[in-house]
Amino acid sequence: MAGRGFSIFDTAIGRCGIAWSETGIAGVQLPEAREIDTRRRVYQLYPEAREGRPPPNAALAIEGIVALLRGQSADLADISLDVTGIRVFDQRVYEMARKIPRGETRTYDEIAATMRMSGAVRSVAQAIHRNPFMIVVPCHRVLEAGSHADPISPNGGSISKRRLLSIEGVRATTAKTLFEVLLPVAPPRPHS
């Protein structure tokens, strides 16, 4: 696709990448362990993109991402996204995730219920995992039931949901307890 570009930029958590097209942001890559790995990942995802000066929409996205990763407020609601090739269901999930205020979280169940698709919890989780628009679509604010900070999408680099939420001042449970793992398998015994 002609007209795709990308830029690597500094944040409080490391060097991030952003790719764009004429339509909007095509993707955001959070830092890998080394900048070269972040660059490599951007090249793999957007091989036709060329490094360049970000257009206004991407520059605003960068400014907002930098602020959010510094623990400050930023409104990314007006950032245009390039949703070419993204499933309609996933787009709806991303719209819901973009409405979650900074410092708050929702569960996959809550997103599915808001979409009036309560049986689609697994599909919501898969859409969140595929999110190419890290931070702009704050998938880190969407958690498993019980507020467990499950793995972030592949574009999350080496950053965890837990770390992103802590920057926003939210505390998420990072692992299930043995009780939570076994409870669905071994229901309580009836008392006689």
Secondary structure, 3 states (H helix, E strand, C coil): CCCCEEEEEEECCEEEEEEECCCCEEEEECCCCCHHHHHHHHHHHCCCCEECCCCHHHHHHHHHHHHHHCCCCCCCCCCCECCCCCCHHHHHHHHHHHCCCCCCCEEHHHHHHHCCCHHHHHHHHHHHHCCCEECCECHHHEEECCCECCCCCHHHCCCCHHHHHHHCCCCCECCCCHHHHHCCCCCCCCCC
